[in-house]
């Protein structure tokens, strides 16, 4: 077991070639981080590490992943709140010297921060995964994404198109808009522009829309990240 730095939202364990992050499970914590549970982040996946002033007698040790290294961050596209940032450790101010030490240690082990990762270096949440959107149940078994429409929420265009299945080999990516914003959705992007030209998400059979209580971040974002990782694995497979 490596050295450990404990914060109010997570514990970071420092291994020779990685940081293992274990997220807190308190009732007031982020449900996304609670769902993630534990993540292993290789040093090669990191672009930077900084120490910032926090709130009410705390400091924040914050890392940033290298572009293309973490499927969860790629799928999130900068839409996560600070409280749900998986690379943020909130530490009591009396341990700021220790946090500064680990910041410097990590900085010394990071490679060229400007170089994007050629593949994902942090594991995505593993399939199978599912969640309820406003207009459908979304399912992913590791190979195929399925949308099963709800007659109470799906548009007539989606209902007419019927339930949808998308093998990951036919997909180029995902477009996730947080349910914490207006008009949140998850859209699957077709490879080579396959399928009809996408319209509004509520009319697009390759998209599901979110709503109050539907498609929450802790369910829909891990789903999107899992699908994205599967798509990329197909691309890099020899």
TAMOQUI-V728068 format. One record per residue. N is the residue number from 0. RES is the residue in three letters. D_FIRST is the distance of its C-alpha to the first C-alpha in Angstrom with 1 decimal. Layout:
BEGIN
n:N res:RES d_first:D_FIRST
n:N res:RES d_first:D_FIRST
END
This chain:
BEGIN
n:0 res:UNK d_first:0.0
n:1 res:UNK d_first:3.8
n:2 res:UNK d_first:6.9
n:3 res:UNK d_first:8.5
n:4 res:UNK d_first:12.3
n:5 res:UNK d_first:14.1
n:6 res:UNK d_first:17.6
n:7 res:UNK d_first:20.4
n:8 res:UNK d_first:20.1
n:9 res:UNK d_first:16.5
n:10 res:UNK d_first:12.9
n:11 res:UNK d_first:11.4
n:12 res:UNK d_first:7.8
n:13 res:UNK d_first:8.4
n:14 res:UNK d_first:7.5
n:15 res:UNK d_first:10.2
n:16 res:UNK d_first:12.6
n:17 res:UNK d_first:12.0
n:18 res:UNK d_first:11.4
n:19 res:UNK d_first:10.3
n:20 res:UNK d_first:12.9
n:21 res:UNK d_first:13.4
n:22 res:UNK d_first:17.0
n:23 res:UNK d_first:18.8
n:24 res:UNK d_first:21.3
n:25 res:UNK d_first:23.8
n:26 res:UNK d_first:27.5
n:27 res:UNK d_first:28.2
n:28 res:UNK d_first:25.4
n:29 res:UNK d_first:26.1
n:30 res:UNK d_first:26.8
n:31 res:UNK d_first:25.7
n:32 res:UNK d_first:22.2
n:33 res:UNK d_first:22.1
n:34 res:UNK d_first:23.3
n:35 res:UNK d_first:20.7
n:36 res:UNK d_first:17.9
n:37 res:UNK d_first:14.9
n:38 res:UNK d_first:15.2
n:39 res:UNK d_first:13.4
n:40 res:UNK d_first:15.4
n:41 res:UNK d_first:15.6
n:42 res:UNK d_first:16.7
n:43 res:UNK d_first:19.9
n:44 res:UNK d_first:20.6
n:45 res:UNK d_first:20.9
n:46 res:UNK d_first:24.3
n:47 res:UNK d_first:23.8
n:48 res:UNK d_first:21.9
n:49 res:UNK d_first:24.0
n:50 res:UNK d_first:24.0
n:51 res:UNK d_first:26.9
n:52 res:UNK d_first:28.7
n:53 res:UNK d_first:28.2
n:54 res:UNK d_first:30.4
n:55 res:UNK d_first:31.1
n:56 res:UNK d_first:28.9
n:57 res:UNK d_first:25.9
n:58 res:UNK d_first:24.7
n:59 res:UNK d_first:23.3
n:60 res:UNK d_first:20.7
n:61 res:UNK d_first:22.0
n:62 res:UNK d_first:21.2
n:63 res:UNK d_first:23.7
n:64 res:UNK d_first:23.2
n:65 res:UNK d_first:25.4
n:66 res:UNK d_first:28.6
n:67 res:UNK d_first:28.4
n:68 res:UNK d_first:24.6
n:69 res:UNK d_first:24.0
n:70 res:UNK d_first:26.5
n:71 res:UNK d_first:26.0
n:72 res:UNK d_first:26.9
n:73 res:UNK d_first:29.7
n:74 res:UNK d_first:31.2
n:75 res:UNK d_first:31.0
n:76 res:UNK d_first:33.0
n:77 res:UNK d_first:32.3
n:78 res:UNK d_first:33.5
n:79 res:UNK d_first:30.5
n:80 res:UNK d_first:30.8
n:81 res:UNK d_first:28.4
n:82 res:UNK d_first:27.1
n:83 res:UNK d_first:26.1
n:84 res:UNK d_first:24.6
n:85 res:UNK d_first:21.2
n:86 res:UNK d_first:20.4
n:87 res:UNK d_first:21.2
n:88 res:UNK d_first:19.2
n:89 res:UNK d_first:21.5
n:90 res:UNK d_first:20.5
n:91 res:UNK d_first:22.8
n:92 res:UNK d_first:24.9
n:93 res:UNK d_first:23.9
n:94 res:UNK d_first:20.4
n:95 res:UNK d_first:22.2
n:96 res:UNK d_first:21.6
n:97 res:UNK d_first:17.9
n:98 res:UNK d_first:18.3
n:99 res:UNK d_first:20.7
n:100 res:UNK d_first:18.4
n:101 res:UNK d_first:15.8
n:102 res:UNK d_first:19.0
n:103 res:UNK d_first:20.2
n:104 res:UNK d_first:17.0
n:105 res:UNK d_first:17.1
n:106 res:UNK d_first:20.8
n:107 res:UNK d_first:20.6
n:108 res:UNK d_first:18.6
n:109 res:UNK d_first:21.0
n:110 res:UNK d_first:23.9
n:111 res:UNK d_first:27.4
n:112 res:UNK d_first:27.3
n:113 res:UNK d_first:30.7
n:114 res:UNK d_first:30.1
n:115 res:UNK d_first:29.7
n:116 res:UNK d_first:27.3
n:117 res:UNK d_first:29.4
n:118 res:UNK d_first:27.4
n:119 res:UNK d_first:25.0
n:120 res:UNK d_first:21.4
n:121 res:UNK d_first:19.9
n:122 res:UNK d_first:20.5
n:123 res:UNK d_first:23.4
n:124 res:UNK d_first:23.7
n:125 res:UNK d_first:24.8
n:126 res:UNK d_first:28.3
n:127 res:UNK d_first:30.4
n:128 res:UNK d_first:31.0
n:129 res:UNK d_first:34.0
n:130 res:UNK d_first:35.5
n:131 res:UNK d_first:39.0
n:132 res:UNK d_first:40.7
n:133 res:UNK d_first:44.1
n:134 res:UNK d_first:46.1
n:135 res:UNK d_first:44.0
n:136 res:UNK d_first:41.1
n:137 res:UNK d_first:38.7
n:138 res:UNK d_first:36.8
n:139 res:UNK d_first:34.6
n:140 res:UNK d_first:33.8
n:141 res:UNK d_first:32.0
n:142 res:UNK d_first:35.3
n:143 res:UNK d_first:37.9
n:144 res:UNK d_first:38.2
n:145 res:UNK d_first:40.9
n:146 res:UNK d_first:42.8
n:147 res:UNK d_first:44.9
n:148 res:UNK d_first:47.3
n:149 res:UNK d_first:48.2
n:150 res:UNK d_first:52.0
n:151 res:UNK d_first:51.6
n:152 res:UNK d_first:49.7
n:153 res:UNK d_first:50.2
n:154 res:UNK d_first:53.0
n:155 res:UNK d_first:56.0
n:156 res:UNK d_first:54.9
n:157 res:UNK d_first:51.6
n:158 res:UNK d_first:53.4
n:159 res:UNK d_first:56.0
n:160 res:UNK d_first:53.4
n:161 res:UNK d_first:51.7
n:162 res:UNK d_first:48.1
n:163 res:UNK d_first:46.1
n:164 res:UNK d_first:43.7
n:165 res:UNK d_first:42.0
n:166 res:UNK d_first:40.3
n:167 res:UNK d_first:37.5
n:168 res:UNK d_first:39.5
n:169 res:UNK d_first:42.2
n:170 res:UNK d_first:40.0
n:171 res:UNK d_first:39.3
n:172 res:UNK d_first:37.0
n:173 res:UNK d_first:36.7
n:174 res:UNK d_first:38.2
n:175 res:UNK d_first:36.5
n:176 res:UNK d_first:38.2
n:177 res:UNK d_first:36.4
n:178 res:UNK d_first:38.1
n:179 res:UNK d_first:37.8
n:180 res:UNK d_first:40.5
n:181 res:UNK d_first:44.0
n:182 res:UNK d_first:44.7
n:183 res:UNK d_first:41.1
n:184 res:UNK d_first:40.8
n:185 res:UNK d_first:39.0
n:186 res:UNK d_first:41.0
n:187 res:UNK d_first:40.4
n:188 res:UNK d_first:41.7
n:189 res:UNK d_first:43.7
n:190 res:UNK d_first:43.5
n:191 res:UNK d_first:46.6
n:192 res:UNK d_first:48.0
n:193 res:UNK d_first:48.6
n:194 res:UNK d_first:50.3
n:195 res:UNK d_first:52.4
n:196 res:UNK d_first:52.0
n:197 res:UNK d_first:49.6
n:198 res:UNK d_first:51.3
n:199 res:UNK d_first:50.1
n:200 res:UNK d_first:46.9
n:201 res:UNK d_first:49.0
n:202 res:UNK d_first:51.4
n:203 res:UNK d_first:48.9
n:204 res:UNK d_first:48.1
n:205 res:UNK d_first:44.9
n:206 res:UNK d_first:43.6
n:207 res:UNK d_first:42.8
n:208 res:UNK d_first:43.4
n:209 res:UNK d_first:41.5
n:210 res:UNK d_first:43.0
n:211 res:UNK d_first:42.4
n:212 res:UNK d_first:39.8
n:213 res:UNK d_first:39.8
n:214 res:UNK d_first:37.0
n:215 res:UNK d_first:34.6
n:216 res:UNK d_first:31.9
n:217 res:UNK d_first:29.0
n:218 res:UNK d_first:30.9
n:219 res:UNK d_first:32.9
n:220 res:UNK d_first:30.5
n:221 res:UNK d_first:27.8
n:222 res:UNK d_first:30.8
n:223 res:UNK d_first:32.1
n:224 res:UNK d_first:28.7
n:225 res:UNK d_first:28.5
n:226 res:UNK d_first:32.1
n:227 res:UNK d_first:31.6
n:228 res:UNK d_first:28.7
n:229 res:UNK d_first:30.9
n:230 res:UNK d_first:33.8
n:231 res:UNK d_first:32.0
n:232 res:UNK d_first:30.7
n:233 res:UNK d_first:34.3
n:234 res:UNK d_first:35.3
n:235 res:UNK d_first:32.9
n:236 res:UNK d_first:33.5
n:237 res:UNK d_first:35.7
END
